Amino acid sequence: MRVISPQTQAVIKRFRASRRGYFAAWVFLALVGLSLVAELFISNRALCVYYDGHLHFPTYGVELPGQTFGLPYNFETNYRDLQALFKKEATGNWVILPLVPYSPYESVTLKGEYPPSPPDILKRHFLGTDTTGRDIFARLVFGFRTIIGAALLYTLGIYTIGVLIGSLMGYYGGWVDLCMQRLIEIWSNMPFLYVVIIITSIIKPTIGLLLTILILFSWTGMTYYFRSATYREKSRDYVAAARIIGAGTLRILILHILPNTIATLVTFFPFTLAGAITALTALDFLGFGLPPPTPSWGEIIRQGTGALSAPWIVCSAAGALVGILTLTTLIGEALREACDPKAWVTYE
């Protein structure tokens, strides 16, 4: 059974001692967890329907047509209308709706109303609606789930490429290091935004395509960090000892050098995540991101800047973006302080 090393325990203890970063980490994890089950509190599907002695759970189930509940149509049931009908009939049937009974893709406008509509607690539009009548709170939550998932995949891709190439550059040095540096410099001069514009004008943008483009143009910075870390660690005595006992290059890099550069991985993780969130939001704001009607923070901000008479639109999305970036920054600072050897090691 593997036991956490004393050094790792010390890092965890120091991270927990940073109240702001520790609290921010729990808040961030709670938000991510809630977004994964967002359908339980934001959905136009009912949580539970009791009809003629039978219970139905439509949220994560199959689409139930109106005929299932005695309605005169065979497309998906409108559960808000069904709830009102059951209350009016008072026959013992009932419907339990989520806290926000709207879909992020659904335009909801009443007769005589024109979107956007301001926040209304009675109608459960807690942040109002956008210019097409869609609930902003629903789009923010589902957009958060999309952008966090994409940011995690982006970070994984950056770390995979950056760690691999950077470690090889730092370990071998010489002509390998020199050639890779020149190639990275050439690749870094490629105009990222122009490439995005050209590709998205030819191919319909998808989350996979955008992530691929972002990763291909963003891995170079992480490479230099791991090049330096590997170059420093390969001169240590434990690497020389591993060579003497016959350990191969791959074994030395994975089992010896990489664990000793884990502080770099951990420290840059929140900041890389924040950079991905900012980049994806900016692309959506410029119109080169995900195609409509995909929930997106950048698309909401773009709507808000075009409809300044409805300040709740831009304020909601901008506030959510600032809040998430603040949380990731606090977590990153706490991790950096916890992993910084200069702040916690005393030389005698």
DRENSE-651395 format. One record per residue: residue in three letters; x, y, z of N, C-alpha, C in turn. Coordinates in steps of 0.001 Angstrom, whole numbers, padded with zeros to 6 digits, always signed. Example, Ala and Ser with C-alpha at 12.3 -4.5 7.8 and 13.67 -1.06 7.14 Angstrom:
<recs>
ALA+013190-005690+007800+012300-004500+007800+013200-003300+007800/SER+012850-002250+007080+013670-001060+007140+012900+000030+007870/
</recs>
This chain:
<recs>
MET+000843-001189+000000+000000+000000+000000+000880+001241+000000/ARG+000676+002103-000992+001491+003308-001118+001030+004343-000114/VAL+002002+004962+000549+001727+005985+001547+002195+007326+000994/ILE+001434+008372+001263+001819+009703+000806+003130+010097+001470/SER+004071+010563+000663+005390+010908+001189+005303+012106+002132/PRO+006270+012245+003042+006265+013396+003954+006306+014737+003223/GLN+007031+014780+002087+007088+016033+001332+005711+016410+000790/THR+004986+015404+000245+003640+015672-000265+002700+016068+000859/GLN+002814+015412+001996+001996+015778+003151+002261+017212+003579/ALA+003529+017618+003531+003869+018996+003900+003267+019996+002919/VAL+003285+019648+001614+002693+020533+000606+001190+020680+000835/ILE+000517+019549+001108-000927+019591+001358-001230+020428+002598/LYS-000414+020258+003627-000625+021026+004854-000455+022515+004613/ARG+000567+022884+003841+000780+024301+003541-000341+024864+002670/PHE-000844+024034+001746-001953+024496+000910-003206+024726+001751/ARG-003486+023835+002685-004652+024005+003553-004491+025206+004472/ALA-003250+025566+004774-003012+026729+005628-003338+028033+004921/SER-003330+027995+003592-003727+029182+002822-005249+029207+002731/ARG-005884+029946+003626-007337+029905+003754-008045+030284+002456/ARG-007566+031346+001810-008246+031804+000584-008166+030760-000520/GLY-006963+030217-000737-006805+029223-001793-007546+027940-001494/TYR-007522+027497-000235-008195+026266+000151-009708+026400+000007/PHE-010238+027532+000459-011674+027784+000325-012065+027909-001148/ALA-011231+028602-001943-011503+028754-003367-011514+027397-004074/ALA-010637+026485-003660-010596+025154-004271-011887+024395-004009/TRP-012391+024473-002786-013639+023783-002477-014820+024402-003215/VAL-014844+025720-003322-015923+026380-004059-015881+025984-005531/PHE-014676+025965-006096-014525+025597-007510-014969+024159-007744/LEU-014542+023240-006883-014941+021841-007030-016450+021673-006867/ALA-017042+022444-005944-018493+022372-005754-019228+022851-007004/LEU-018743+023927-007617-019370+024439-008840-019258+023429-009981/VAL-018101+022810-010101-017926+021800-011146-018856+020616-010898/GLY-018938+020172-009638-019814+019058-009317-021277+019366-009593/LEU-021718+020564-009232-023114+020949-009490-023394+021041-010988/SER-022403+021511-011751-022619+021629-013198-022788+020262-013852/LEU-022169+019220-013268-022291+017880-013842-023697+017307-013697/VAL-024426+017794-012700-025814+017336-012493-026769+018517-012657/ALA-026441+019414-013590-027230+020641-013754-028674+020355-014139/GLU-028925+019230-014801-030294+018903-015212-031233+018711-014031/LEU-030672+018474-012846-031518+018268-011675-032120+019562-011145/PHE-031520+020700-011496-032082+021982-011040-032277+022990-012165/ILE-031861+022625-013387-032107+023493-014543-032500+022607-015714/SER-033775+022583-016034-034232+021759-017154-035707+022027-017396/ASN-036131+021908-018659-037559+022014-018951-038247+020653-018839/ARG-037489+019628-018430-038069+018319-018137-038335+018207-016637/ALA-039425+017579-016284-039792+017425-014882-038862+016437-014184/LEU-038656+016667-012887-037905+015712-012089-038720+014443-011853/CYS-040013+014638-011611-040880+013493-011332-042315+013859-011715/VAL-043023+012922-012313-044432+013099-012682-045218+011913-012138/TYR-046290+012223-011409-047199+011182-010931-048484+011290-011740/TYR-048801+010227-012478-049988+010258-013351-050674+008897-013317/ASP-051921+008905-012899-052760+007706-012856-052077+006533-012139/GLY-051466+006854-010995-050865+005806-010170-049486+005365-010588/HIS-048884+006023-011581-047551+005661-012052-046609+006852-011914/LEU-045357+006562-011560-044326+007593-011453-043451+007579-012701/HIS-043124+008765-013187-042241+008923-014343-041104+009877-013951/PHE-039897+009566-014445-038722+010394-014161-038092+010822-015488/PRO-038578+011904-016072-038160+012279-017433-036779+012914-017543/THR-036193+013368-016424-034979+014186-016508-033870+013490-017279/TYR-033519+012285-016881-032446+011547-017540-032987+010359-018334/GLY-034289+010346-018542-034890+009247-019272-035144+009592-020728/VAL-035955+008766-021363-036289+008989-022759-037327+010103-022869/GLU-037464+010622-024062-038443+011682-024310-039861+011105-024220/LEU-040687+011725-023378-042060+011265-023181-043013+012179-023936/PRO-043783+011650-024889-044732+012496-025634-045912+012888-024759/GLY-046631+013910-025201-047775+014392-024439-048863+013353-024264/GLN-048983+012434-025205-050010+011396-025109-049815+010500-023893/THR-048586+010433-023376-048327+009625-022182-049155+010107-020998/PHE-049438+011414-020974-050177+012004-019859-051553+012502-020293/GLY-052061+011924-021369-053405+012258-021821-053526+013558-022569/LEU-052428+014088-023091-052459+015337-023845-052616+015034-025336/PRO-053191+015958-026108-053528+015665-027512-052387+015918-028498/TYR-051141+015536-028163-050040+015667-029125-049018+014576-028818/ASN-048181+014265-029835-047243+013158-029704-045786+013610-029676/PHE-045541+014916-029519-044173+015385-029327-043918+015556-027829/GLU-042674+015970-027469-042287+015970-026058-043212+016844-025218/THR-043482+016369-024033-044421+017036-023134-043866+018369-022661/ASN-044760+019353-022611-044430+020622-021974-044813+020494-020503/TYR-043820+020266-019647-044102+019933-018257-044579+021139-017452/ARG-044247+022327-017882-044781+023505-017183-046293+023599-017391/ASP-046718+023392-018637-048162+023394-018902-048846+022205-018230/LEU-048142+021072-018186-048721+019888-017551-048920+020120-016056/GLN-047978+020775-015425-048115+021073-014000-049312+021989-013747/ALA-049458+023022-014590-050606+023916-014443-051926+023176-014675/LEU-051944+022263-015639-053150+021492-015920-053523+020591-014750/PHE-052553+019908-014166-052826+019025-013028-053345+019809-011827/LYS-052792+020996-011597-053268+021817-010493-054713+022260-010728/LYS-055025+022556-011973-056376+022999-012309-057382+021853-012178/GLU-056991+020659-012622-057903+019518-012571-058068+018973-011153/ALA-057019+019068-010334-057053+018607-008937-057524+017153-008834/THR-056899+016277-009662-057283+014860-009673-056278+013975-008917/GLY-055327+014599-008241-054323+013837-007502-053032+013632-008264/ASN-052985+013991-009534-051744+013926-010304-050891+015152-009995/TRP-049588+015003-010101-048718+016137-009789-047414+016050-010585/VAL-046738+017207-010644-045470+017343-011378-044486+018114-010495/ILE-043280+017614-010373-042203+018330-009671-041212+018827-010718/LEU-041086+020151-010809-040181+020763-011777-038878+021180-011102/PRO-037783+021296-011864-036525+021813-011292-036682+023256-010832/LEU-035671+023739-010115-035692+025111-009616-035835+026109-010757/VAL-035112+025866-011842-035214+026696-013051-035801+025806-014146/PRO-037094+025916-014423-037757+024968-015344-037608+025342-016816/TYR-036388+025676-017218-036153+026077-018605-034905+025378-019132/SER-034908+025125-020419-033741+024575-021094-032858+025725-021588/PRO-031533+025530-021649-030669+026601-022170-030883+026877-023654/TYR-031591+025983-024352-031835+026169-025781-033251+026685-026061/GLU-034050+026844-025040-035471+027109-025202-035775+028608-025123/SER-036463+029121-026131-036924+030512-026112-038301+030569-025462/VAL-038393+031367-024409-039642+031460-023650-040087+032917-023649/THR-041150+033198-024361-041729+034537-024381-043238+034428-024258/LEU-043802+035222-023374-045246+035256-023211-045856+036245-024194/LYS-047139+036098-024411-047831+036966-025347-047756+038420-024878/GLY-047361+039299-025766-047238+040716-025428-045882+041099-024880/GLU-044975+040118-024669-043635+040400-024171-042623+040257-025308/TYR-041564+041058-025217-040511+041024-026223-039168+040901-025505/PRO-038385+039905-025871-037085+039736-025203-036129+040859-025594/PRO-035140+041107-024722-034830+040411-023473-035712+040888-022313/SER-035916+039996-021348-036722+040321-020178-035821+040412-018956/PRO-036094+041347-018051-035261+041500-016857-035461+040335-015891/PRO-034600+040212-014896-034760+039135-013903-036134+039171-013248/ASP-036720+037999-013073-038057+037878-012491-038082+036596-011652/ILE-038115+036753-010329-038094+035590-009435-039364+034769-009563/LEU-040505+035427-009740-041768+034702-009829-041802+033791-011061/LYS-041231+034250-012149-041172+033426-013358-039944+032503-013368/ARG-039116+032600-012337-037887+031824-012183-036849+032139-013254/HIS-036908+033335-013764-035822+033853-014600-034919+034668-013678/PHE-034040+034002-012947-033284+034666-011884-032285+035680-012414/LEU-031826+035494-013646-030907+036453-014273-031504+037039-015555/GLY-032795+036870-015734-033453+037409-016917-033273+036522-018130/THR-033661+037033-019281-033518+036303-020540-032665+037101-021509/ASP-032155+036413-022526-031317+037094-023514-032175+037658-024636/THR-031532+038054-025712-032241+038746-026789-033164+037834-027584/THR-033053+036522-027363-033973+035598-028041-034917+034901-027062/GLY-034934+035350-025824-035857+034813-024835-035375+033580-024098/ARG-034093+033240-024190-033558+032078-023481-033081+032482-022091/ASP-033267+031597-021137-032911+031893-019754-031394+032020-019606/ILE-030930+033146-019078-029496+033408-018971-028844+032507-017934/PHE-029521+032295-016808-028943+031444-015767-028696+030034-016291/ALA-029654+029502-017035-029494+028164-017612-028323+028123-018586/ARG-028189+029139-019407-027109+029164-020391-025751+029364-019715/LEU-025723+030110-018620-024469+030286-017896-023997+028972-017282/VAL-024905+028239-016664-024527+026989-015998-024082+025941-017017/PHE-024854+025762-018078-024475+024768-019077-023246+025228-019867/GLY-023107+026540-020065-021895+027049-020691-020674+026820-019820/PHE-020854+026930-018494-019756+026653-017559-019321+025195-017666/ARG-020280+024293-017754-019934+022870-017876-019153+022615-019159/THR-019575+023242-020237-018872+023057-021510-017462+023614-021452/ILE-017324+024821-020909-016029+025491-020938-015049+024853-019961/ILE-015544+024336-018827-014650+023681-017870-014166+022344-018440/GLY-015073+021592-019053-014654+020342-019680-013628+020580-020771/ALA-013867+021608-021592-012927+021933-022659-011586+022404-022087/ALA-011640+023210-021017-010408+023713-020413-009580+022577-019807/LEU-010228+021590-019207-009498+020449-018650-008829+019630-019755/LEU-009548+019409-020855-008946+018694-021984-007791+019493-022587/TYR-007974+020808-022658-006910+021688-023161-005658+021568-022285/THR-005852+021624-020976-004726+021530-020053-004031+020187-020172/LEU-004817+019115-020301-004239+017781-020477-003401+017716-021746/GLY-003920+018290-022841-003171+018294-024094-001891+019106-024000/ILE-001975+020287-023369-000791+021139-023211+000272+020429-022390/TYR-000154+019798-021291+000806+019129-020431+001430+017922-021128/THR+000629+017184-021884+001161+015995-022557+002253+016369-023546/ILE+001952+017352-024402+002940+017755-025412+004113+018494-024773/GLY+003800+019436-023876+004849+020240-023261+005812+019421-022427/VAL+005263+018494-021622+006124+017658-020778+006980+016728-021640/LEU+006379+016133-022659+007116+015194-023503+008271+015879-024222/ILE+007968+016947-024952+009016+017614-025745+010005+018335-024838/GLY+009513+019019-023809+010401+019740-022905+011358+018811-022175/SER+010863+017649-021742+011726+016697-021045+012818+016163-021968/LEU+012450+015854-023205+013455+015355-024153+014499+016424-024471/MET+014056+017670-024621+015002+018756-024888+015973+018935-023730/GLY+015445+018945-022506+016307+019151-021356+017207+017969-021056/TYR+016742+016762-021333+017532+015572-020998+018664+015346-022000/TYR+018360+015440-023280+019378+015168-024297+020268+016383-024545/GLY+019664+017597-024551+020455+018783-024812+021078+018747-026200/GLY+022180+019452-026377+022932+019408-027626+022110+019774-028850/TRP+022312+018986-029916+021646+019303-031180+020138+019061-031099/VAL+019690+018125-030256+018251+017903-030084+017594+019151-029512/ASP+018212+019693-028483+017700+020911-027854+017730+022085-028827/LEU+018834+022222-029544+018982+023351-030467+017968+023294-031605/CYS+017801+022129-032215+016854+021992-033332+015422+022216-032878/MET+015066+021673-031721+013707+021843-031226+013423+023298-030874/GLN+014401+024003-030338+014204+025424-030037+013940+026225-031303/ARG+014676+025937-032356+014461+026666-033610+013081+026349-034184/LEU+012673+025084-034118+011350+024707-034620+010243+025370-033800/ILE+010412+025434-032510+009416+026077-031645+009322+027567-031948/GLU+010455+028205-032176+010450+029633-032509+009711+029886-033817/ILE+009935+029020-034809+009233+029170-036085+007732+028953-035897/TRP+007370+027902-035153+005955+027603-034944+005264+028711-034144/SER+005980+029321-033202+005388+030373-032365+005036+031617-033163/ASN+005666+031804-034316+005389+032985-035139+004182+032814-036048/MET+003558+031644-036005+002344+031429-036799+001209+032282-036231/PRO+000458+033005-037074-000638+033864-036585-001845+033041-036156/PHE-002030+032898-034858-003074+032030-034312-004471+032461-034761/LEU-004795+033742-034596-006148+034201-034893-006480+034056-036366/TYR-005526+034319-037245-005774+034170-038677-006060+032719-039037/VAL-005335+031810-038414-005566+030385-038676-006970+029997-038244/VAL-007401+030495-037080-008749+030196-036594-009798+030736-037551/ILE-009602+031958-038032-010560+032574-038951-010663+031760-040242/ILE-009518+031355-040780-009518+030608-042039-010192+029248-041866/ILE-009834+028548-040802-010377+027192-040605-011874+027241-040330/THR-012319+028152-039434-013739+028224-039099-014584+028739-040253/SER-013964+029432-041221-014718+029870-042393-014903+028738-043400/ILE-014069+027708-043293-014149+026567-044203-014918+025410-043574/ILE-014627+025145-042298-015212+024003-041589-016082+024518-040446/LYS-017208+023874-040230-018070+024245-039118-017342+023981-037807/PRO-017163+025011-036960-016387+024809-035735-017091+023892-034745/THR-016319+023015-034141-016790+022140-033067-015840+022294-031887/ILE-016258+021793-030731-015408+021917-029550-014105+021162-029749/GLY-014148+020033-030447-012934+019270-030711-011970+020019-031621/LEU-012520+020671-032649-011675+021439-033572-011026+022622-032874/LEU-011818+023352-032079-011272+024512-031376-010190+024102-030389/LEU-010415+023004-029668-009415+022538-028715-008129+022125-029432/THR-008270+021467-030565-007083+021049-031318-006266+022253-031753/ILE-006946+023282-032252-006239+024493-032688-005564+025178-031505/LEU-006287+025307-030398-005718+025964-029219-004502+025217-028689/ILE-004596+023899-028640-003475+023109-028124-002264+023227-029043/LEU-002506+023159-030355-001393+023227-031306-000639+024547-031234/PHE-001321+025618-030813-000672+026922-030760-000306+027358-029343/SER-000491+026488-028352-000274+026919-026964+000703+026045-026186/TRP+001195+024971-026766+002048+024050-026015+003474+024542-025853/THR+003879+025510-026638+005294+025898-026652+005754+026501-025321/GLY+004890+027279-024660+005288+027900-023408+005587+026873-022328/MET+004737+025852-022213+004953+024809-021215+006226+024023-021498/THR+006604+023913-022753+007812+023162-023113+009053+023770-022486/TYR+009162+025092-022498+010354+025737-021951+010463+025533-020442/TYR+009324+025534-019736+009365+025309-018292+009916+023921-017972/PHE+009459+022911-018699+009913+021559-018417+011294+021290-018983/ARG+011678+022007-019997+013060+021908-020470+014010+022353-019375/SER+013699+023496-018761+014561+024009-017693+014565+023081-016481/ALA+013371+022581-016112+013276+021709-014939+014046+020406-015170/THR+013913+019818-016351+014607+018571-016655+016110+018790-016753/TYR+016504+019907-017343+017942+020216-017464+018577+020340-016079/ARG+017816+020911-015144+018331+021061-013775+018397+019717-013048/GLU+017345+018914-013220+017270+017658-012474+018223+016586-012998/LYS+018558+016628-014287+019408+015545-014832+020830+015606-014295/SER+021206+016731-013704+022545+016840-013129+022593+016375-011674/ARG+021456+015949-011125+021420+015481-009739+022066+014105-009618/ASP+022456+013798-008389+023127+012517-008130+022203+011323-008358/TYR+020891+011474-008080+019996+010324-008230+019851+009907-009695/VAL+019992+010850-010635+019955+010500-012050+021221+009736-012437/ALA+022374+010183-011910+023621+009463-012176+023566+008054-011597/ALA+022976+007918-010413+022850+006592-009795+021950+005691-010631/ALA+020869+006263-011165+019963+005476-012000+020656+005011-013274/ARG+021504+005849-013845+022246+005446-015045+023218+004314-014737/ILE+023843+004390-013557+024841+003386-013201+024213+002003-013076/ILE+022992+001958-012511+022341+000652-012339+021648+000181-013613/GLY+021783+000951-014710+021292+000495-016001+019909+000959-016390/ALA+019366+001967-015713+018037+002478-016049+018070+003170-017406/GLY+017047+002927-018227+016963+003544-019540+016452+004970-019466/THR+016487+005640-020626+016072+007043-020671+014614+007209-020257/LEU+013738+006369-020794+012312+006490-020483+012055+006272-019003/ARG+012740+005293-018411+012568+005016-016983+013046+006201-016137/ILE+014159+006779-016513+014693+007921-015755+013747+009117-015839/LEU+013233+009363-017044+012356+010521-017218+011042+010342-016457/ILE+010437+009161-016546+009106+008957-015979+009152+008702-014476/LEU+010088+007846-014035+010095+007419-012631+010992+008255-011731/HIS+011888+009047-012311+012822+009786-011475+012708+011305-011663/ILE+012820+011766-012902+012828+013217-013126+011422+013799-013014/LEU+010442+013150-013653+009083+013709-013642+008515+013876-012231/PRO+008639+012893-011323+008126+013114-009962+008787+014282-009241/ASN+010030+014585-009588+010722+015685-008927+010437+017034-009572/THR+009693+017017-010683+009250+018286-011289+007744+018455-011155/ILE+007134+017658-010277+005679+017698-010124+005209+019053-009629/ALA+006075+019771-008900+005692+021102-008407+005385+022039-009563/THR+006149+021900-010656+005883+022729-011836+004538+022393-012439/LEU+004226+021087-012511+002930+020654-013045+001779+021227-012228/VAL+001876+021070-010918+000787+021491-010036+000635+022997-010032/THR+001746+023705-010013+001693+025164-009899+001051+025804-011114/PHE+001374+025304-012291+000869+025937-013508-000528+025463-013890/PHE-001029+024426-013232-002327+023881-013617-003463+024907-013544/PRO-003681+025602-012409-004796+026573-012369-004642+027710-013378/PHE-003407+028168-013585-003205+029276-014516-003420+028835-015968/THR-003031+027600-016282-003314+027069-017616-004812+026924-017822/LEU-005511+026471-016784-006965+026339-016849-007616+027696-017077/ALA-007155+028711-016356-007703+030060-016524-007429+030599-017924/GLY-006242+030313-018457-005930+030748-019814-006827+030111-020846/ALA-007164+028824-020642-008066+028140-021569-009464+028735-021514/ILE-009955+029022-020315-011284+029627-020170-011332+030980-020862/THR-010305+031783-020671-010247+033109-021306-010190+032994-022827/ALA-009368+032073-023329-009220+031921-024781-010517+031464-025433/LEU-011186+030478-024845-012436+029971-025415-013526+031033-025363/THR-013589+031774-024270-014581+032854-024162-014313+033945-025197/ALA-013038+034277-025389-012690+035311-026369-013056+034875-027786/LEU-012799+033615-028121-013153+033127-029453-014670+033176-029676/ASP-015434+032782-028661-016889+032853-028780-017367+034287-028902/PHE-016734+035187-028175-017107+036602-028240-016849+037174-029639/LEU-015754+036758-030256-015413+037251-031592-016212+036561-032693/GLY-016945+035518-032340-017757+034818-033326-017060+033668-034004/PHE-015872+033256-033498-015126+032149-034086-015138+030921-033194/GLY-016038+030889-032233-016105+029784-031300-017159+028769-031685/LEU-017852+028258-030673-018845+027218-030905-020046+027772-031661/PRO-020639+026978-032546-021787+027462-033322-023023+027595-032442/PRO-023876+028570-032742-025133+028699-032002-026027+027497-032296/PRO-026905+027112-031351-027226+027795-030086-026489+027228-028885/THR-025251+026732-029060-024505+026162-027947-024327+027191-026839/PRO-024650+026854-025584-024451+027811-024480-022993+028208-024357/SER-022739+029499-024324-021366+029991-024299-021326+031333-023596/TRP-020346+031510-022727-020203+032784-022018-019830+033910-022971/GLY-018949+033614-023923-018548+034646-024879-019715+035113-025717/GLU-020597+034193-026108-021771+034566-026903-022728+035433-026096/ILE-022867+035153-024786-023731+035973-023925-023154+037364-023772/ILE-021839+037459-023604-021207+038781-023485-021379+039565-024777/ARG-021251+038889-025918-021447+039569-027201-022868+040089-027331/GLN-023839+039282-026896-025223+039752-026893-025385+040975-026004/GLY-024767+040922-024818-024912+042024-023876-024317+043325-024374/THR-023171+043246-025050-022568+044460-025580-023372+045043-026733/GLY-024190+044208-027366-025044+044694-028451-026408+045137-027975/ALA-026709+044896-026686-028009+045296-026115-027760+045915-024750/LEU-027133+047083-024757-026772+047736-023499-027995+048219-022723/SER-029163+048243-023367-030390+048582-022641-030818+047446-021719/ALA-030195+046289-021851-030456+045146-020970-029151+044785-020255/PRO-028757+045572-019246-027439+045366-018613-027294+044039-017893/TRP-028409+043371-017567-028299+042103-016850-027638+041010-017691/ILE-027651+041180-019016-027052+040149-019876-025534+040158-019740/VAL-024922+041302-020006-023471+041378-019962-022959+041285-018533/CYS-023694+041810-017576-023251+041753-016174-023234+040322-015657/SER-024205+039516-016055-024269+038134-015598-023068+037328-016109/ALA-022826+037402-017410-021728+036625-017989-020366+037148-017530/ALA-020208+038472-017519-018933+039042-017087-018667+038737-015620/GLY-019715+038816-014792-019552+038489-013377-019160+037036-013170/ALA-019778+036124-013935-019430+034705-013826-017983+034468-014262/LEU-017564+035125-015341-016198+034952-015837-015185+035472-014824/VAL-015442+036658-014280-014525+037231-013284-014467+036344-012042/GLY-015620+035817-011622-015647+034967-010445-014825+033698-010619/ILE-014979+033027-011749-014242+031786-011987-012747+032060-012130/LEU-012380+033119-012828-010965+033444-012972-010351+033832-011630/THR-011129+034484-010774-010636+034821-009435-010385+033561-008621/LEU-011301+032601-008686-011122+031344-007957-009867+030603-008428/THR-009695+030493-009741-008528+029776-010260-007227+030501-009899/THR-007259+031825-009883-006061+032585-009507-005707+032366-008043/LEU-006708+032380-007167-006461+032133-005743-005914+030727-005512/ILE-006471+029749-006227-005970+028377-006104-004529+028290-006607/GLY-004251+028942-007731-002897+028908-008284-001878+029553-007371/GLU-002229+030680-006767-001301+031341-005846-001039+030482-004620/ALA-002090+029838-004091-001909+028975-002921-001028+027775-003255/LEU-001220+027182-004442-000384+026055-004850+001064+026486-005065/ARG+001239+027657-005648+002605+028140-005867+003332+028344-004538/GLU+002645+028937-003566+003265+029152-002265+003539+027822-001556/ALA+002622+026854-001703+002800+025567-001034+003940+024763-001643/CYS+004178+024926-002946+005200+024131-003634+006529+024864-003778/ASP+006607+026108-003340+007832+026906-003520+008870+026489-002496/PRO+009948+025858-002901+010951+025417-001927+011695+026570-001266/LYS+011828+027703-001943+012547+028838-001371+011828+029417-000164/ALA+010498+029242-000137+009731+029810+000963+009672+028901+002187/TRP+009992+027600+002019+009788+026650+003114+011043+025860+003472/VAL+012103+025963+002687+013321+025195+002971+014377+026125+003566/THR+015013+025671+004618+016057+026448+005275+017403+025739+005060/TYR+018362+026470+004528+019699+025913+004293+020604+026289+005457/GLU+021302+025307+005960+022200+025539+007094+023642+025217+006708/
</recs>
